[in-house]
């Protein structure tokens, strides 16, 4: 079963901003080559952090309101949210170890 959530404009506040866990959002689009390169990493993170953090994707073409609100100018952009705030942003493909390290950092009780 796929643990990666699909976020939308209408659900973003409830699923991401009101979450009691850190949330990693992958802002992507179907036509974006690098987005497809990072997709397996996102899936692995979602399985490894299941129950500890929320991992999901937001299609910027179908959810332009949220992408614009957070100033996403290039994709893939990955943003970690905690307590309703952006706490870290990655632009471009990043290694899984770097993403996992940041998630662990925020799960350890560091607050924004």
Phi and psi in degrees as a GROMACS rama.xvg file:
@    title "Ramachandran Plot"
@    xaxis  label "Phi"
@    yaxis  label "Psi"
@TYPE xy
-76.8332  124.187  UNK-2
-90.5136  -6.65932  UNK-3
-77.9466  122.508  UNK-4
-82.6209  154.772  UNK-5
-109.183  109.569  UNK-6
-86.0202  150.475  UNK-7
-132.292  165.877  UNK-8
-52.4188  -45.2742  UNK-9
-72.325  -25.5663  UNK-10
-103.2  -7.58832  UNK-11
-56.9446  -46.5892  UNK-12
-59.8576  -49.0353  UNK-13
-68.4748  -42.3117  UNK-14
-80.3813  -30.4329  UNK-15
-110.715  -59.5574  UNK-16
-70.2003  -27.8961  UNK-17
-98.4196  6.98865  UNK-18
-68.1302  143.852  UNK-19
-90.8642  3.48048  UNK-20
-121.073  160.216  UNK-21
-61.0572  146.041  UNK-22
-127.834  127.225  UNK-23
-102.313  120.262  UNK-24
-111.771  125.133  UNK-25
-97.1853  107.356  UNK-26
-84.0756  119.475  UNK-27
-145.717  177.583  UNK-28
-149.128  153.965  UNK-29
-63.2564  -29.4852  UNK-30
-86.1548  -1.79516  UNK-31
-90.5749  111.117  UNK-32
-59.2067  -52.0479  UNK-33
-59.3987  -29.361  UNK-34
-63.352  -39.0805  UNK-35
-70.2442  -29.9242  UNK-36
-66.7911  -35.9793  UNK-37
-87.9979  -14.4608  UNK-38
-53.6697  -44.981  UNK-39
-63.642  -31.7561  UNK-40
-66.7035  -42.777  UNK-41
-60.8408  -42.4289  UNK-42
-63.0501  -44.2412  UNK-43
-62.3409  -42.9391  UNK-44
-62.0381  -41.1052  UNK-45
-61.2343  -38.0887  UNK-46
-72.721  -42.1534  UNK-47
-70.2418  -32.5521  UNK-48
-102.102  12.4414  UNK-49
-53.9748  126.057  UNK-50
88.9762  -16.3495  UNK-51
-107.415  -33.9865  UNK-52
-145.081  159.031  UNK-53
-104.187  132.544  UNK-54
-123.63  130.626  UNK-55
-157.426  173.887  UNK-56
-123.12  149.336  UNK-57
-131.188  117.273  UNK-58
-74.7566  113.797  UNK-59
-68.3392  -24.2079  UNK-60
-74.063  -35.7907  UNK-61
-89.9548  -14.2588  UNK-62
-134.526  60.5079  UNK-63
-67.4133  -29.0611  UNK-64
-61.7197  -47.6386  UNK-65
-69.3088  -42.3779  UNK-66
-59.2718  -42.7458  UNK-67
-67.9623  -40.5631  UNK-68
-57.8898  -36.2129  UNK-69
-100.67  11.9571  UNK-70
63.4665  35.6771  UNK-71
-76.1711  111.659  UNK-72
-103.918  -27.5413  UNK-73
-137.884  154.558  UNK-74
-129.19  151.547  UNK-75
-73.9617  140.032  UNK-76
-119.154  130.34  UNK-77
-116.911  126.066  UNK-78
-122.204  132.475  UNK-79
-97.4444  126.214  UNK-80
-109.485  141.953  UNK-81
-144.496  133.65  UNK-82
52.8832  39.0747  UNK-83
79.5639  5.8258  UNK-84
-124.786  150.166  UNK-85
-72.1519  126.448  UNK-86
-114.857  -19.6179  UNK-87
-158.642  144.605  UNK-88
-133.412  132.511  UNK-89
-115.24  136.879  UNK-90
-118.899  126.046  UNK-91
94.9109  173.699  UNK-92
-70.3594  131.851  UNK-93
-125.276  153.353  UNK-94
-68.3692  149.793  UNK-95
-56.2545  -39.2353  UNK-96
-60.7084  -37.4789  UNK-97
-68.25  -42.7057  UNK-98
-66.4815  -44.0817  UNK-99
-63.8816  -38.859  UNK-100
-61.9081  -42.425  UNK-101
-67.8261  -40.2215  UNK-102
-62.4367  -44.1742  UNK-103
-60.1456  -39.7325  UNK-104
-58.7602  -46.4519  UNK-105
-77.5543  -26.9227  UNK-106
-72.5512  -21.1511  UNK-107
-74.4891  6.791  UNK-108
100.961  4.03421  UNK-109
-70.5922  131.069  UNK-110
-113.32  152.337  UNK-111
